[in-house]
Amino acid sequence: GQLENSISCYTTGLEVQKQILGERDPRVCETCRYLVEAHIQAMQFDEAQKLCQMALDIHRENGSPSSLEEAADRRLMGMICESKGDHETALEHLVLASMAMVANGQESEVASVDCSIGDTYLSLNRYDEAILAYQKALTSLKSSKGENHPAVASVFVRLADLYNKTGKLRDSRSYCENALRIYEKPIPGIAPEEIASGLTDISAIYDSLNELEHALKLLKKALKIYSDVPGQQNTVAGIEAQMGVMHYMLGNYSESYSSFKSATTKLRASGEKKSAFFGIALNQMGLACVQRYAINEAVELFEEARFILEQEYGPYHPDTLGVYSNLAGTYDAIGRYLTFLNILSYKFAKFHVYSCDSLANIIFP
């Protein structure tokens, strides 16, 4: 879970390899791939894309037929492009990765790429093509891994998400229940984090259906699993932050505060204290403090969140504006009227978003 240290070590190793082996040696691609995966985990997609393109350029210059290594790199590039919102380019790389796997006799591994292709079609709102990709993957996985394998459940979750987005809620719930039946009785030898990831995804669907209690229950199960797996601090922190939001929406403000407190502590320890996600979590924790009448602590959290989000997003981003609003309300509550009015004047002059009255009432209606 120490991503900064991981990236630093991989980067040093890559530079040594390039000096000794040459920048275009095929063996450099493998280290590039490791470094790309670390950058993806750290949500550093621009850096990941540059390194992944470097690996693909090396594959092309060596002129070898499409290999499994190139397929792996193209799959990563598809994931990166999808994360950056470039869905058409993602689809192109994923289709090429699938073709390379088939050419190398890896039909059993194509199903996972078909799932990613389905995800991209879903992002493009091409629902019929997404269903076909998912159903193709589902048929292959049932045949190769069995009806009760978590990989099958993961496709059920994708189909549940698709039907949820298209308003077919009965079908969505049905696929969620099919997936849960598999996750609740996993076959031996499956990595526990695979189960936990699936539970987290289903929780998000129930959350969107406004079934918060059910969603929260699934997150608690996932959290228990991840807590026993090393190197998952950031993932655990993310789940705790989600739980904090759900507790807040349910009016459980003390539980919400505790969840955010645990999440932000882990993020500080893992070197993520400058990320936008950390800033957003601090802001949400501040809101929980307001509901618990811990106004001074809320001010400290909002101020730290403002500094981080200004650095990461800039002053014009909606999330940054939201922190300004929260700060204005808390300054007003503790009697710092001049600071309160300065924030209101700044926001009104720059963005013309809120009137003074509406701003002051965002937190304290």
N, C-alpha and C positions, 0 to 999 in steps of 0.2 A: 503493500500500500504506500510505499515511499516513492511516489512517482518522480519527484524532482531528482532524487538520487539515482533512480533507475535510468532516467533520460540522460543524466550526466555521464554515467558509466558507459551506456551504449554509445553516446556521442564520442567519447574518448576512444573507445574500441574501434569505432568506425574510422576515425581519423588515422589510427595506427594501421588498420588494414589498407586504407587507400594509399598510405605512404609505402608500405612494404609490397603489397600485391599489385598496386596500380588502381586508378580510379574506376576502370572499366572491367575489372576482374569479376567474373560471375559470383565469386564467393562474397563479394561486397554486398550483393543483393540480400543475402540472408540476414546480415546485420541491419541493413536498411529496414527489412521487414519487422524485425524485433523493435526497432526504434519507432517505426510507424505505429505499431500496436500500442506502444507506451504513450505516444503523443495522442492517439485516439482516446485512450483511457483518461488522459488529462484534458480532453476536449480542446486540444490544440490542433485544429484541423488544417490550418494553413501550413504549418510546419510538416504535418503528416503528409500532406499532398505533395509538397516539394520532394520529400524523400521517396515517396512512392513513385513519382514520375521519374526520379533518378534511376530507380530499379528497373522500371519499364524501358527506359532508354538503353540501359545496359543489355537487357534481353534482346532488344531490337538490333543493336549494333553487333551483337555476337551472332546474329543471323540464324540461330537455332530454331527448329520447329517449336510450336507452342508446347511448353513444358508445364508440369504441375506447379513448378515454382512461379512461372509467369501467371498461371491461372490464380494462384494464391494472391499475387500482387495485384492482379486486376480486380479480384474480389474485394481486396482492401480499398482500392481506388474507388470502386463502386460504393462502398460503405462511406468513404469520405465525401464523395460528391453528393450522396443522398443526405448526409448530415448538413452539408452546406446549402442544400436546396436546389442543387443542379441535377434534377431528376433524370433528364434526358441523357446526359453524359453518364450518369450512374448506370442507367439501363444498358447503354452501349458496352460498358466495361463488364457488367455482369453477364450479358449474353455471350461475350467473347470468352469469359472465364468458363462458362458452362460448356461451350463448344470445345475448349481445350481439355476439360476434364473428360468429356466423352471420347475425344480423340486418343486420350491416354488410358482408356479402359477403366475409368473411375466413375462409372454410372451410378454406383451406390452413394457417391459423395455429391452427385449433382442435385439431389433433393434439397440440400441446404442452400444451394445457390438459387434454385427455383423459388424457395421461400423469400430470399432477398429480392428476386425479380418481382414476386408478388407484392412485396412491400413497396417497391418503387412504382409499380402500376397503381397501387392504392394512393400513393402520394400524388400521382398524376390524375387522380379521380377516374382512372380507367378500370372500373370495378369488375366488369365482365372478364377482362384479361387477368386481373388479379385473382379472381376466383379460379380460373383455369390453371394458373401457375400454382396456387395453393393446393388444388385438388390433385394435380400431377405429383406434387411433392408428397401429399398425404398417401396416395396409392403406393408410391415407391417406398416410403418409410414403413408403412404397414407390412409390406412384403419383405423388406430387408431386416427390419428390427423388431417386428411384432406389434400387435394391436395395443399393447399397454406400455410402450416405450415413451419416455418423456419427450422425445423428439416428435412423436405423433401428437402429444398434448400441445406442444408449441405451435403446431399448425392449427389445431383447434382454437387456440388463443387468437391467432392471426385472423381466422375466419370470424371469430366472435367480434373482434375489433372492427372488421369490415362491415359486418351486418349491423353493428351498433352505429357506425357512421352513416349508414344508408337508411337508418330508421327501422330496420327489421329487428326489433328488440327481442321478440320471442326466440328467433333463431340465434341471436347473440347470446341470450341466457342459456340456451340449450348447449351451444358449443362450450361455454364457460363450464357448465356442469360436467360435460364429457371430459374436459381437461382436468378438472378438479378430481374426478374419480381416479384418474391416472396418477396425479400428483400425491394423492392421499395414500396410495399403496404402491410406491415406486419399486421397480424391480431392483434386485441387488446389483451393486457395482456402479450405480449412477452417481455422478458427482453431486453432492448436496446443493451446491450453488446453482445447478441447473434447475432443481426443484424450486429453490427460493426465487430465482429470476421469473419463473413461470407464475408463481403466486403473486409476485409484485405486479406483473402485467395484468393479471386477472383483476387484481385490486383496483387498478386504474380504470378498468371498464366499469366495475361496480360503482366506483366514484362518479364516473360520468353519468351513470344511471341514478345518481343521488341516493344510492344505498350505502351510506357512509359507515354504518355499523358493520356491515358485511365486509366492506373494503378494509376497514381498520383491523378486523379479525384476521384477514389474510396477511396484512402487513406484519402483524405481530408474529405470525407463524414464520414468515420469511425472515424476520429479524432474528428470531431464535436460531434459525439454521445458519444464517450468515455469521452470527456471533461465535460460532464454533469453527469457522473457516479462517485461516490466517490470511493476511494481506487484503482484507476486505473493508478497511476502515472507511474509505470514501463511500463505498456502497451502503454500508450500515448507516453512515451519516445521512445519505440521501433518503433512505427509508425513514429514519427518525424525523427528518424534516417534513416528509409527506404525512407522517403520523401527527406531527405538530399542527399542520394545516387542518387535518380532519378533526382533531380534538377541538381546535379553535371554532370550526364551523358547527360543531356539536355543542358548543358552549362550555367545554371542559377546559377552562383557561389554565388551571394549575398543571394539568397533564400536558397541555400544549406547550407551556413554558418549559417544563422538564424535558420534553422531547427535543425542542429547539436547543436547549442548553447542552444536552448530550451531543447533538449533531454538531454544533459550532465548536465545542471542545475538541471533537475528533478532527474537524477540518483544520483547526489551528495546528494541531499536532502533526498533521500529515502534509503541511506546507501549502494548504489551499486557502490561506487566510487573505489572499489578494484576488481571489476569483469572484466573478459576478455572482455565482451561486451562493458563495459565502455572504456577500453583501445582501442578497435577497433574504437569506435565512436570518440574518441579523435584524432586518426590517420586520420580518414576521414575528420574531421573538420580541421585538419592541412593542408590537401590537398586543401580544399576549401580556406584556408587562402593564400596558395601559389598562387592560381589562382587570388586572389584579391590583390596580392603583399604585403600582411601583413606578411613578412617573419619572423620578430622577434616573433610575436605571434605564427606562425607556429612552430618555434623552441621550444617554451615552451610546446606546445601541443604534439609534437613528443617526447620530453624528458619525459613528464609524461606518455605518452602511452608506451614508451619503458620500463619504470620502472614497470608498471602494468603488461605488457605482459611477461616480464622476470620472474616476480613472479608467474604468473598464468600458463604460457605455457613453460617457460624456454627459453634459448637463441637460441635453434636450431629450434624452430617452424617457419614455413613459415610466419606467421603473425608478429612474432618478427623480423624476417629478413627483412620484408617489411618496418618496422619502422626504422631499421638501415639504409636502403637505403634512405628513406625520410630524415632522419637526416643528412646523408652524403651530400645530395644535398643542404639542407638549410644551413649547416655550410659552404659549398663552396660558396654559394651565399652571405653570410654576411662576408666573409673573414676570417673565422676561419679555416685556411688551415691545421694547425697541427691536430686539432680535426678531421677534415675531413679525413686526411690521416690515422689517427689512426683507425678510423672506417673501412676504406677501407682495411687496413692491417689486422685488426682483422677478418673481414669477409672473406677475401681471404685465410688467413692462416687456419681458422677453417673449412670453408665450401666449398671453391673452387667453389663458385656459380657464381660470376660475375667477370669480369675484371674491373680494375679501370675505364676505359672509359665507359663501359656499366652501371656501378653503378652511375656514375656522371650524366648520361643522363636519368636516370629513371624519374626524375621530370623535369629536364631542358634539353630537347633534343635540 
